Amino acid sequence: MIHNEALLISFVVIALIIVLRVRRMVREQRFGLLTMWVIPALFACLTIAIMVTDNFTTPADIGLAALALVVGGAIGFYQGTHTTIRVDHAARAMFVKMSPLGAGIFLAVLAVRVGIRFVYGTTPAGMPASVGAFNIISILLLVLAVGVVVGLRVYLARAYAQAPVPRTD
């Protein structure tokens, strides 16, 4: 019974975090030119730590992760095209309002990852190969999410650079 209660509490906490994150994602938020890279860097470090912990380190695994990162970057860049951006050159910042589509893509990837981890957990020795495949898929989805975050930030940096600077005559 205690295991079920802990699982329920975990789901409630995760659901609450997701709801708060979606609310924040669809509201206009301020992105500084340098500080906007802090979260992607932390997310990438966490992902690398998970990959190493789960022994996802063979050359084939790294190649799959690189492919997932590139695909995620393309999705993030595409998400940027559906994002409203207001540039404030004087403050060296942007005000960004993401579309619900972009938030949905990011959250769907994370939800599938969390779902796989809850159902299958980690892959201890002696488990069927199908469980290992689900573990690999969950890690690749996490790498894809990192790519989405980085791709969006690349789009925002490009939009900032291309925005006209107001004249101060």
Buried (B, 14 or more C-beta within 10 A) or exposed (E): EEEEEEEEEEEEEBEEEBEEBBEEBBEEEEBEBEEBBEEBEEBBEEBBEBBEEBEBEEEEBEEBBEBBBBBBBEBBBBBBEEBEBEBEEEEEBBBBEBBEEBBBBBBEBBBBBBEBBEEBEEBEEEEEEEBBEBBBBBBBBBBBBBBBBBBBBBBBBEBBEEBEEEEEE
